[in-house]
Structure formats: structure tokens, C-alpha cells
Amino acid sequence: ANEGYESVSIRKIADRIEYAPSTIYLYFKDKAELIGTICEENFRLLNKALDALIGQGLPPLEMLRSCLRAYIQFGLEHPNHYIVTFCLPDAKTHELTPEEAARVLNEGLGTFARLSRGLNECMKAGVISRANVELTAQSTWMMLHGVTSLLVTKSAFPFIDKAILIEACLERILLGLGAKISLTHPAELPL
């Protein structure tokens, strides 16, 4: 995440963690496989956080908002993980074998499926507008990724308090989905 995919090598990784490169090659055949494994593990970590929320049995809209917030929080708590998993160009995955690429994609699609199910449940409950679930899920993810990636990668920007900003963004996303919510006045949001 710090140096960019192209400048990272197994040798640099080995030097950083004080291992011999040959030791890393015992576990990973090349850099692409190592990065693919990291992405796969990052999706599992995010899915675990989402599943913990889903297991709480919250009302659909509250569940959706909590899961959207958890996605952003994952990026903030694990910025390098987020950058490697969500911000590297897909062109880097061409170096993976088809089986490796499928494993990473399946983990990522599992995360996306959680969003789709949450949106579908909200639509069925009538708390957001009925629409094409796939289109709604993809556009919602794009907005959520925009918020998260900016907060993670643009630390020099003078953002207002992140908690207030995140809640305002979540409200805008939910309003865009047709949720019947009232805008929270900024003074009412936690500092």
C-alpha cells in the first residue's frame, strides 16, 4: 500500500519482516499469490465484522446502516488492507492463476452478497424504495467505496470530524435509496 504494487518484491517483503526470501517462497509461489492471499484474508476479516452485525437481528434499515458504517470503519481501522484489497487495479490480478483469482473473487462476491441481501430485505420491508437490487447494490457500493477510499487515502485533506462526516454520508446514501429518515442536525451527532 505504501510503495505501490509494482515496486514491491518478495525480496523487499523479506527484508522488511527479516526473513530470507526463500522462506516466503515456501508459502507463496510469487508476489501475486501473496497479494491474492492478503486480499482473500481481508475479505474474510470484513465479512466477520459484517456477520457479527447481521447476527444481532436488528431491524432492516438499522442493520443496513450499521453494515455500511462497518465497511467504512474497516477501511479506517485497516487502511493498508483496504488499499490493497479495494484500490489496486484489477490488472494486477491477471498474474494470479484462474483458481487463485476465483478464490479472491468469491470472497469479495460474498461481501457484496451481504450488501445485496441487506438492500433486498430493506426493500421487502418497505423501508427503502423498491428497485433493481443488483443496480442498487452496485451503486451503493460505489458511493460507499468513494467515502471510504477518500478518508483512507486523502489524510492531508482538512476533513471535518470523521464521525460527523461519516454519519452525514450514510444519511445521504440512505436518503438516495428512498429511506424515510430525518436528517440529523450536525450538533446532534457525536464528536
MOBELPE-V875650 format. One record per backbone hydrogen bond with DSSP energy under -0.5 kcal/mol. NH is the residue of the N-H (numbers start at 1). CO is the residue of the C=O. Records with the same first field share a line. If there is no record, write none. Layout:
NH->CO, CO
This chain:
8->4, 5
13->9
14->10
15->11
16->12
17->13
18->14, 15
19->14
23->20
24->20
25->21
26->22, 23
27->24
28->24
34->30
35->31
36->32
37->33
38->34
39->35
40->36
41->37
42->38
43->39
44->40
45->41
46->42
47->43
48->44
49->45
50->46
51->47
52->48
53->49
54->50
55->51
56->53
57->54
63->59
64->60
65->61
66->62
67->63
68->64
69->65
70->66
71->67
72->68
73->69
74->70
75->71
76->72
77->73
78->74
79->76
82->78
83->79
84->80
85->81
86->82
87->82, 83
88->83
92->89
93->90
94->91
95->92
96->93
101->97
102->98
103->99
104->100
105->101
106->102
107->103
108->104
109->105
110->106
111->107
112->108
113->109
114->110
115->111
116->112
117->113
118->114
119->115
120->116
121->117
122->118
123->119
124->120
125->121
126->122, 123
127->122
128->122
129->177
136->132
137->133
138->134
139->135
140->136
141->137
142->138
143->139
144->140
145->141
146->142
147->143
148->144
149->145
150->146
151->147
152->148
153->149
154->150
157->154
159->157
165->161
166->162
167->163
168->164
169->165
170->166
171->167
172->168
173->169
174->170
175->171
176->172
177->173
178->175
179->174
180->127
181->179
188->185
189->185, 186
